[in-house]
């Protein structure tokens, strides 16, 4: 698992490079926020399959494995559990360093369950 903290208006796709860098994977599953040619090409260069549903507006729809995409619920459930820790859900911390510390502690607690 790899976590990064970004400013609120940062686009999801801008973090695809740092998140996939150095992680061996056969499949990368992501939501529509990561659907861009650049991200899909980067994942393929890593030797992995991109399981990202395409946005509805492109004329040419890229195929993806719908059955494999259903496994994305595992990541969503992990974040739901991390947000059970009130400090993570409401972001009481003023600094990014302190907030990231609590996110890491909550993530560890979720993984230890």
C-alpha positions in Angstrom: 0.0 0.0 0.0 1.2 3.4 -0.9 -0.3 6.7 0.4 0.3 10.3 -0.8 -1.2 13.5 0.5 -2.1 16.2 -2.0 -3.8 19.5 -1.9 -7.6 19.4 -2.3 -7.8 20.6 -5.9 -5.2 18.2 -7.2 -6.5 15.8 -9.8 -6.3 12.0 -9.2 -4.5 11.3 -12.4 -1.7 13.6 -11.4 -0.7 11.1 -8.7 -0.8 8.0 -10.9 3.0 8.1 -11.6 4.2 8.4 -8.0 1.7 5.8 -6.8 2.6 3.1 -9.3 6.4 3.8 -9.3 8.4 0.9 -7.9 5.5 -1.3 -7.2 5.5 -4.6 -9.1 1.9 -5.4 -10.2 0.2 -7.5 -12.8 -3.0 -5.5 -12.6 -3.7 -1.9 -11.6 -7.3 -1.2 -10.7 -8.5 2.4 -10.5 -11.6 4.5 -10.8 -12.6 6.8 -13.7 -10.6 9.6 -12.2 -7.4 7.9 -13.5 -8.7 7.4 -17.0 -6.3 9.2 -19.3 -4.1 7.9 -22.1 -1.0 9.0 -20.3 -1.9 6.9 -17.2 -2.9 3.8 -19.2 0.3 4.0 -21.2 2.4 4.3 -18.0 0.7 1.3 -16.5 1.3 -0.8 -19.7 5.0 0.3 -19.7 5.2 -1.2 -16.2 4.0 -4.5 -17.7 0.6 -4.4 -15.9 -3.0 -4.5 -17.1 -4.9 -1.2 -16.6 -8.4 -2.0 -15.2 -9.9 1.5 -15.4 -13.4 2.2 -16.7 -13.3 4.8 -19.5 -15.1 8.1 -19.1 -18.4 8.3 -21.1 -17.4 11.2 -23.3 -14.6 9.7 -25.6 -15.9 8.5 -29.0 -13.7 5.4 -28.9 -14.3 3.4 -25.7 -11.3 1.5 -24.3 -12.2 -2.0 -23.2 -11.6 -3.1 -19.5 -12.2 -6.2 -17.4 -15.5 -5.6 -15.6 -15.1 -8.7 -13.5 -11.7 -7.6 -12.2 -12.9 -4.1 -11.6 -15.3 -5.5 -9.0 -12.2 -6.1 -6.8 -11.9 -2.4 -6.3 -14.3 -2.7 -3.4 -11.4 -4.0 -1.2 -9.7 -0.6 -1.4 -12.9 1.3 -0.8 -13.7 -0.8 2.3 -10.2 -0.2 3.6 -10.8 3.6 3.4 -14.2 3.3 5.0 -12.6 1.6 7.9 -9.9 4.2 8.2 -12.5 6.9 8.2 -14.0 5.3 11.3 -11.2 7.1 13.1 -12.7 10.5 13.6 -9.4 12.4 13.2 -9.0 11.0 9.7 -12.6 11.5 8.6 -12.8 15.2 9.8 -9.2 16.2 9.4 -8.7 18.0 12.7 -5.0 18.3 12.2 -3.8 21.6 10.9 -0.5 20.5 9.3 -0.1 17.9 6.5 2.6 16.1 8.5 0.4 15.5 11.5 -2.6 14.5 9.4 -0.5 12.0 7.3 0.7 10.6 10.6 -2.8 9.9 11.8 -3.8 8.5 8.4 -0.8 6.1 8.6 -1.8 5.0 12.2 -5.4 4.5 11.1 -4.2 2.4 8.1 -2.0 0.3 10.4 -4.9 -0.3 12.7 -7.2 -1.4 9.8 -4.5 -3.7 8.5 -4.0 -5.3 11.9 -7.7 -6.2 12.3 
